[in-house]
């Protein structure tokens, strides 16, 4: 699956089968279900999961919480807008 196919899949009722949890969380975020997305990565102890967790808290407006999760993920705070960060996360996760 490429990034365009992933973006288009958001038009479906459910995420594609077999998505890794961080990608599934981004899918639910794109559907407007922050709570579902956050619940998927809330206790996910992988760098990818923590990066998505950071993004979600940034989107929520909880910047200190986001900074904590960016640090846990080994990343600096992403300074682009939220759409650019979402796209970068999706592209990165799809390339793994």
N, CA, C and O of each residue as an XYZ file, in Angstrom:
384
protein
N       0.844     -1.176      0.000
C       0.000      0.000      0.000
C       0.890      1.240      0.000
O       1.887      1.299      0.720
N       0.526      2.218     -0.804
C       1.267      3.471     -0.795
C       0.458      4.537     -0.057
O      -0.669      4.287      0.373
N       1.039      5.714      0.085
C       0.414      6.774      0.878
C      -0.930      7.204      0.295
O      -1.870      7.465      1.047
N      -1.034      7.282     -1.024
C      -2.309      7.680     -1.645
C      -3.391      6.644     -1.388
O      -4.532      6.994     -1.088
N      -3.037      5.368     -1.504
C      -4.008      4.311     -1.229
C      -4.445      4.358      0.231
O      -5.619      4.156      0.543
N      -3.489      4.629      1.123
C      -3.824      4.731      2.541
C      -4.796      5.884      2.772
O      -5.810      5.722      3.450
N      -4.483      7.051      2.204
C      -5.369      8.215      2.357
C      -6.772      7.908      1.834
O      -7.770      8.254      2.466
N      -6.835      7.257      0.679
C      -8.132      6.930      0.084
C      -8.900      5.910      0.920
O     -10.131      5.908      0.914
N      -8.195      5.052      1.632
C      -8.865      4.026      2.436
C      -9.664      4.642      3.585
O     -10.541      3.991      4.154
N      -9.363      5.887      3.921
C     -10.088      6.566      4.999
C     -11.560      6.765      4.619
O     -12.396      7.009      5.489
N     -11.876      6.663      3.339
C     -13.271      6.757      2.907
C     -14.069      5.511      3.264
O     -15.299      5.531      3.214
N     -13.389      4.429      3.622
C     -14.068      3.188      3.992
C     -14.527      3.256      5.443
O     -14.117      4.140      6.195
N     -15.379      2.315      5.824
C     -15.903      2.300      7.184
C     -14.862      1.842      8.198
O     -14.847      2.312      9.336
N     -13.995      0.928      7.783
C     -12.987      0.370      8.682
C     -11.624      0.410      8.014
O     -11.534      0.443      6.786
N     -10.554      0.408      8.818
C      -9.210      0.424      8.230
C      -8.914     -0.882      7.504
O      -9.532     -1.908      7.789
N      -7.976     -0.844      6.572
C      -7.588     -2.078      5.882
C      -7.066     -3.115      6.884
O      -6.457     -2.768      7.897
N      -7.312     -4.372      6.586
C      -6.813     -5.452      7.433
C      -5.293     -5.459      7.459
O      -4.635     -5.162      6.462
N      -4.759     -5.799      8.604
C      -3.327     -6.017      8.725
C      -2.481     -4.779      8.918
O      -1.254     -4.867      8.871
N      -3.094     -3.634      9.132
C      -2.294     -2.429      9.364
C      -1.571     -2.539     10.698
O      -2.159     -2.993     11.680
N      -0.303     -2.132     10.752
C       0.351     -2.028     12.054
C      -0.405     -1.021     12.924
O      -1.033     -0.098     12.405
N      -0.347     -1.196     14.213
C      -1.130     -0.357     15.133
C      -0.890      1.139     14.926
O      -1.867      1.888     14.893
N       0.358      1.623     14.785
C       0.526      3.070     14.592
C      -0.190      3.596     13.345
O      -0.750      4.692     13.367
N      -0.174      2.815     12.256
C      -0.885      3.235     11.040
C      -2.395      3.190     11.246
O      -3.113      4.082     10.794
N      -2.871      2.166     11.921
C      -4.304      2.085     12.195
C      -4.741      3.281     13.041
O      -5.822      3.831     12.832
N      -3.905      3.680     13.989
C      -4.226      4.851     14.820
C      -4.312      6.108     13.955
O      -5.215      6.923     14.138
N      -3.388      6.269     13.024
C      -3.443      7.435     12.130
C      -4.672      7.381     11.234
O      -5.249      8.415     10.897
N      -5.070      6.177     10.850
C      -6.283      6.009     10.045
C      -7.490      6.520     10.829
O      -8.290      7.298     10.309
N      -7.620      6.074     12.095
C      -8.750      6.522     12.913
C      -8.686      8.023     13.168
O      -9.719      8.691     13.212
N      -7.492      8.551     13.334
C      -7.349      9.992     13.500
C      -7.890     10.720     12.276
O      -8.605     11.714     12.402
N      -7.548     10.223     11.096
C      -8.031     10.852      9.862
C      -9.548     10.759      9.743
O     -10.168     11.608      9.101
N     -10.148      9.750     10.345
C     -11.602      9.609     10.359
C     -12.255     10.543     11.378
O     -13.480     10.648     11.439
N     -11.423     11.220     12.179
C     -11.956     12.136     13.178
C     -12.204     11.493     14.530
O     -12.864     12.080     15.387
N     -11.679     10.287     14.728
C     -11.879      9.578     15.997
C     -10.575      9.593     16.796
O      -9.856      8.596     16.856
N     -10.287     10.742     17.407
C      -9.060     10.905     18.192
C      -9.010      9.895     19.334
O      -7.950      9.340     19.623
N     -10.129      9.659     19.975
C     -10.174      8.759     21.127
C      -9.783      7.344     20.736
O      -8.994      6.706     21.432
N     -10.321      6.849     19.637
C      -9.952      5.510     19.142
C      -8.462      5.472     18.801
O      -7.762      4.524     19.159
N      -7.985      6.498     18.113
C      -6.578      6.561     17.719
C      -5.675      6.565     18.945
O      -4.699      5.818     19.007
N      -6.001      7.400     19.908
C      -5.187      7.505     21.110
C      -5.192      6.195     21.890
O      -4.151      5.769     22.390
N      -6.330      5.566     21.996
C      -6.427      4.308     22.723
C      -5.542      3.219     22.138
O      -5.077      2.337     22.861
N      -5.312      3.277     20.846
C      -4.487      2.262     20.192
C      -3.004      2.417     20.524
O      -2.279      1.424     20.584
N      -2.549      3.644     20.740
C      -1.119      3.872     20.970
C      -0.794      4.291     22.400
O       0.370      4.507     22.739
N      -1.807      4.403     23.225
C      -1.623      4.913     24.579
C      -0.566      4.146     25.361
O       0.186      4.750     26.127
N      -0.493      2.858     25.190
C       0.485      2.053     25.931
C       1.408      1.287     24.995
O       2.025      0.304     25.402
N       1.507      1.727     23.750
C       2.358      1.056     22.768
C       3.793      1.540     22.938
O       4.091      2.706     22.679
N       4.665      0.668     23.365
C       6.049      1.029     23.698
C       7.004      0.781     22.527
O       8.042      0.142     22.700
N       6.661      1.278     21.347
C       7.571      1.246     20.202
C       7.839      2.685     19.796
O       7.034      3.572     20.083
N       8.954      2.923     19.136
C       9.255      4.308     18.738
C       8.185      4.839     17.785
O       7.822      6.013     17.852
N       7.678      3.975     16.892
C       6.633      4.414     15.964
C       5.346      4.749     16.711
O       4.703      5.761     16.433
N       4.976      3.892     17.663
C       3.776      4.141     18.446
C       3.892      5.410     19.270
O       2.937      6.179     19.378
N       5.066      5.629     19.853
C       5.254      6.831     20.662
C       5.269      8.090     19.800
O       4.839      9.150     20.255
N       5.762      7.992     18.555
C       5.737      9.141     17.650
C       4.299      9.512     17.289
O       3.946     10.691     17.251
N       3.474      8.502     17.025
C       2.068      8.762     16.732
C       1.368      9.311     17.978
O       0.537     10.213     17.882
N       1.704      8.768     19.132
C       1.152      9.243     20.394
C       1.487     10.726     20.580
O       0.628     11.515     20.974
N       2.725     11.098     20.297
C       3.139     12.505     20.404
C       2.323     13.384     19.466
O       1.817     14.433     19.864
N       2.202     12.944     18.218
C       1.414     13.702     17.236
C      -0.018     13.910     17.735
O      -0.561     15.010     17.634
N      -0.623     12.857     18.269
C      -2.007     12.957     18.730
C      -2.147     13.960     19.873
O      -3.117     14.716     19.925
N      -1.171     13.964     20.793
C      -1.251     14.945     21.884
C      -0.989     16.356     21.375
O      -1.563     17.321     21.881
N      -0.130     16.474     20.380
C       0.065     17.796     19.774
C      -1.234     18.270     19.140
O      -1.617     19.430     19.288
N      -1.903     17.377     18.441
C      -3.171     17.727     17.804
C      -4.213     18.108     18.847
O      -5.016     19.017     18.637
N      -4.189     17.412     19.960
C      -5.115     17.683     21.062
C      -4.856     19.049     21.691
O      -5.744     19.638     22.305
N      -3.623     19.547     21.530
C      -3.259     20.821     22.139
C      -2.510     20.668     23.443
O      -2.227     21.659     24.116
N      -2.185     19.441     23.810
C      -1.442     19.167     25.034
C       0.057     19.100     24.695
O       0.633     18.019     24.569
N       0.667     20.279     24.551
C       2.032     20.331     24.030
C       3.072     19.750     24.975
O       4.044     19.150     24.517
N       2.892     19.911     26.278
C       3.872     19.326     27.201
C       3.801     17.802     27.146
O       4.830     17.130     27.218
N       2.604     17.260     27.018
C       2.450     15.818     26.875
C       3.041     15.356     25.546
O       3.696     14.316     25.480
N       2.808     16.128     24.494
C       3.382     15.798     23.187
C       4.903     15.800     23.259
O       5.547     14.884     22.746
N       5.484     16.814     23.889
C       6.942     16.876     24.005
C       7.495     15.658     24.734
O       8.544     15.133     24.363
N       6.795     15.212     25.763
C       7.205     14.016     26.501
C       7.262     12.814     25.570
O       8.235     12.060     25.588
N       6.219     12.627     24.750
C       6.171     11.471     23.857
C       7.139     11.611     22.690
O       7.676     10.609     22.220
N       7.375     12.838     22.208
C       8.413     13.014     21.182
C       9.763     12.575     21.745
O      10.522     11.883     21.066
N      10.062     12.968     22.964
C      11.331     12.583     23.592
C      11.409     11.069     23.751
O      12.448     10.471     23.474
N      10.320     10.445     24.194
C      10.304      8.988     24.343
C      10.518      8.294     23.008
O      11.123      7.224     22.951
N      10.023      8.901     21.932
C      10.171      8.331     20.588
C      11.551      8.621     20.005
O      11.897      8.112     18.939
N      12.345      9.445     20.710
C      13.660      9.804     20.200
C      13.598     10.814     19.076
O      14.469     10.840     18.206
N      12.577     11.641     19.091
C      12.395     12.638     18.032
C      12.290     14.021     18.640
O      11.869     14.191     19.784
N      12.677     14.993     17.856
C      12.452     16.370     18.257
C      11.041     16.747     17.850
O      10.451     16.130     16.962
N      10.512     17.753     18.498
C       9.161     18.211     18.180
C       9.066     18.537     16.701
O       9.885     19.287     16.171
N       8.091     17.987     16.050
C       7.889     18.221     14.618
C       7.288     19.608     14.447
O       6.237     19.896     15.019
N       7.932     20.471     13.673
C       7.525     21.871     13.582
C       6.603     22.194     12.405
O       6.115     23.320     12.313
N       6.352     21.246     11.507
C       5.448     21.548     10.393
C       4.005     21.550     10.897
O       3.757     21.289     12.074
N       3.075     21.837     10.028
C       1.680     21.797     10.466
C       1.238     20.350     10.675
O       1.941     19.418     10.285
N       0.096     20.173     11.279
C      -0.374     18.834     11.630
C      -0.596     17.945     10.411
O      -0.294     16.752     10.457
N      -1.117     18.505      9.322
C      -1.320     17.704      8.112
C       0.005     17.189      7.566
O       0.102     16.032      7.156
N       1.020     18.040      7.558
C       2.336     17.619      7.076
C       2.917     16.538      7.982
O       3.540     15.590      7.504
N       2.715     16.683      9.270
C       3.234     15.674     10.192
C       2.503     14.347      9.992
O       3.136     13.291      9.974
N       1.186     14.388      9.843
C       0.411     13.166      9.599
C       0.921     12.473      8.339
O       1.148     11.264      8.339
N       1.101     13.244      7.264
C       1.593     12.676      6.003
C       2.988     12.084      6.160
O       3.273     11.015      5.621
N       3.862     12.772      6.897
C       5.215     12.270      7.106
C       5.198     10.977      7.914
O       5.943     10.045      7.609
N       4.357     10.914      8.937
C       4.250      9.691      9.731
C       3.730      8.538      8.878
O       4.274      7.435      8.930
N       2.690      8.783      8.101
C       2.133      7.733      7.240
C       3.182      7.240      6.262
O       3.387      6.033      6.126
N       3.844      8.152      5.583
C       4.870      7.756      4.605
C       5.980      6.960      5.249
O       6.432      5.956      4.698
N       6.420      7.397      6.404
C       7.486      6.703      7.114
C       7.052      5.291      7.525
O       7.802      4.329      7.356
N       5.855      5.180      8.057
C       5.375      3.880      8.523
C       5.105      2.923      7.361
O       5.317      1.717      7.489
N       4.642      3.450      6.240
C       4.393      2.594      5.074
C       5.685      2.094      4.446
O       5.696      1.057      3.783
N       6.763      2.820      4.652
C       8.037      2.416      4.015
C       8.769      1.342      4.834
O       9.803      0.837      4.395
N       8.256      0.994      5.999
C       8.916     -0.020      6.851
C       8.499     -1.411      6.467
O       8.953     -2.381      7.074
